[in-house]
Amino acid sequence: MISIVVNIGMWFERFVIIVTSLHRDYLPSSWTMFSPSFVDIGIFIGTIGFFFVLFLLYARTFPVIAQAEVKTILKSSGDNYKKIER
């Protein structure tokens, strides 16, 4: 959980660096507020979606909890295991 928060924080740090660099240019004539276009918003949402797809694929391939441990716990629970197994 901590690593996810760290990754999200690092992503926001890079996002802030890019947005603030687009906010001010070296030419005084282009010192206006930056307003994102549909492409900018699409890239923003796409990167978040891409991150979560990769994260969920990783979690599916390498589960956080070992399934062997879960099966052992369920078998030791007695009658409750047989009710769940149906």
N, C-alpha and C positions, 0 to 999 in steps of 0.2 A: 504494500500500500504506500509506503514511504517513497519507493522508487517511482511510482506513478505520479505522485505529487511533485517530485523533483523533475521528472520529464515534462510535466505540464508547465511548471515554473520556468524551465529553460526555454520551452517553446514560446511562452509569453514574452520572455526577455528578448528573444530574437525578433518576435513580432513587433515589439515596441521599438527596437532599433531600426527596423525597416520603415515603419510608419513615420517615425520622427524624421528619418532621413528624407522621406518624400514630402514632408511638411514644409521644409525650408530649402530653397535652392540658393545658389550663390548670387543669382541675379535678383536685384530688388524688385524688378517688374513681375516676378513670379512668386512673390511672397503672399500667397493667398492660402486659405485653409484647404487642407486636403480632404476631399470627399470621395469615398470609395465608389467605384463603378460596379456594375453587375459582375464583371470578370473578377475584380478584386474580392468581392464577397463570395463568389463561386470557388475561387482558389482557397480562401479561408475555410469555408465549410468542407471542401474536398480534402484538405490536409487533415482536418480533425477526423473525418470519416475514414480516411486511409489509415490513420494511426489506430483507430479503434478496430478496424478490420484486421490489421496485422496483430494487434494485441489479442483479439479473440481467437484468431488462428493459432497463435502461440499458446494461449491458455488451453485450447482444445488439444493440441499436440502434446504439450507437457503440462498436465494438470497440477495444480498447486497441492492438492491432497492426493496421496497415493491411493489408488483404488483397492489395492490389496489390503491396506489398513482399514478401509471402510468396510470391505467384505468381512474381515476378521471381527470387527466391532459388531456388525449386524448378526453374524453367526452366534456370537456370544450373548446376544440380547434375548435369545430363547424364542418364545412364541411370537414376539413382535416381528421377528425376521420372516417367519412363514406368512404372516399377514401381508407384509410388504411385497413378498416374492410373487404373489398371485398375479 
